[in-house]
Amino acid sequence: MSKELSKEELDERIAILKRFRKLLEQQKNKFQEYLMVLESQEGKITEENADSIMAHTELENQIVKNLASLQKIIVPMQGMYNAIVPGVPVADNAKVEQLQLDLANLQKQVLAQNERNRSLLQSQMSKIKNQLGNMNLMNPYRGRSSVYAEKTAVGSVIEFNA
């Protein structure tokens, strides 16, 4: 029951495949960029450079937004791709499958790097909290409402003589 594909159908399937492959390559490049940002951010965390960490976080947010918008396009394209797979030449199909495997590996690397950065940030935050707590304990004026206020006894009974 092998059905012959018309030239139009074959061209349409190949166009879908090429577009899907291009989108996967874009996503792969974005993940590689994201991984480089995360690796760079790790160095900035260990250096305790707050401004650079903030800049990296903003860049990271932009990349994540781009990845999310790209993913919104890829999901329907993948559905179309899966519907046409039997009519696609094997060599092109293998390239897409390899791209998907590479993308999955990159996603794992990004998640691992993100987890390392998160744990580094948590340890840095706890270190800073400890330093702040120690500073409060060493403050000679803690517990006083004013540096100049002296606690003196104030009388509560007033006596008038007439």
Residue pairs with C-beta under 8 A, 6 or more apart in sequence:
5 13
5 87
9 87
10 87
13 84
13 87
13 88
14 88
14 89
14 92
16 77
16 80
16 81
16 84
17 81
17 84
17 88
17 92
17 93
17 96
19 77
20 74
20 77
20 78
20 80
20 81
20 96
21 92
21 95
21 96
21 99
23 70
23 73
23 74
23 77
24 74
24 96
24 99
24 100
24 103
25 99
26 70
27 67
27 70
27 71
27 74
27 103
28 99
28 102
28 103
28 106
30 63
30 66
30 67
30 70
31 67
31 103
31 106
31 107
31 110
32 106
33 63
34 60
34 63
34 64
34 67
34 110
35 106
35 109
35 110
35 113
37 56
37 59
37 60
37 63
38 60
38 110
38 113
38 114
38 117
39 113
40 56
41 53
41 56
41 57
41 60
41 117
42 113
42 116
42 117
42 120
44 52
44 53
44 56
45 53
45 117
45 120
45 121
45 124
46 120
48 124
53 121
81 96
85 93
136 142
141 147
